[in-house]
Amino acid sequence: MLHKRGKLVGVWFNFPLTNDMEKRPFGGSKEEYLNYFKPLFNVNTFKNCYNSIPSRMGRELFGIFEKT
């Protein structure tokens, strides 16, 4: 649904995915997300958030992806 040169911008959790579907939030890894996004998007940035709240510091990734 994105425009041809549209951007997907967001914050993703950076901790292991659990198999417990009742336990939230769900996790993931930078490598896993890149496997999904790289075939469809150019990666402008995808790095650790510098302004996360203290309890999530080091556990969130900020990304900007541009549709190819």
C-alpha positions as CSV (number, residue, x, y, z in Angstrom):
1,M,0.0,0.0,0.0
2,L,3.0,2.3,0.0
3,H,3.7,4.7,-2.8
4,K,6.5,3.5,-5.2
5,R,9.1,5.5,-3.3
6,G,7.2,5.4,0.1
7,K,9.0,4.9,3.4
8,L,8.3,2.5,6.2
9,V,9.5,4.1,9.5
10,G,9.1,2.5,12.9
11,V,10.5,1.0,16.1
12,W,11.0,-2.8,16.4
13,F,11.8,-4.8,19.5
14,N,15.3,-6.3,19.6
15,F,15.1,-9.3,21.9
16,P,14.4,-13.0,21.3
17,L,11.0,-14.0,20.0
18,T,9.2,-16.3,22.5
19,N,7.0,-19.2,21.5
20,D,4.4,-18.1,24.1
21,M,1.7,-16.3,22.1
22,E,0.1,-15.1,25.4
23,K,3.3,-13.3,26.4
24,R,3.6,-9.8,24.9
25,P,5.4,-7.9,23.5
26,F,6.6,-10.2,20.9
27,G,10.3,-10.0,20.1
28,G,12.6,-10.4,17.1
29,S,16.2,-9.7,16.0
30,K,17.8,-7.2,13.6
31,E,18.9,-10.1,11.4
32,E,15.4,-11.6,11.2
33,Y,13.8,-8.2,10.4
34,L,16.4,-7.5,7.7
35,N,15.6,-10.9,6.1
36,Y,12.0,-9.8,5.7
37,F,12.7,-6.2,4.6
38,K,15.8,-6.3,2.4
39,P,14.0,-8.0,-0.6
40,L,11.4,-5.2,-0.7
41,F,13.1,-2.1,0.7
42,N,16.3,-0.1,0.6
43,V,17.6,0.2,4.2
44,N,18.2,3.9,5.0
45,T,18.9,3.2,8.7
46,F,18.3,0.4,11.1
47,K,20.1,0.8,14.4
48,N,19.6,0.8,18.2
49,C,17.2,3.6,19.4
50,Y,19.2,6.2,21.3
51,N,16.1,7.7,23.0
52,S,14.3,4.6,24.4
53,I,12.7,4.8,27.8
54,P,15.1,3.4,30.4
55,S,13.4,0.0,30.7
56,R,13.7,-0.6,27.0
57,M,17.2,0.9,26.4
58,G,19.2,-1.5,24.1
59,R,16.0,-3.5,23.3
60,E,14.6,-1.3,20.5
61,L,15.6,-0.7,16.9
62,F,14.7,2.4,14.9
63,G,14.4,1.8,11.1
64,I,13.7,3.8,8.0
65,F,13.1,1.6,4.9
66,E,12.4,2.9,1.4
67,K,10.3,0.9,-1.0
68,T,12.3,-0.3,-4.0
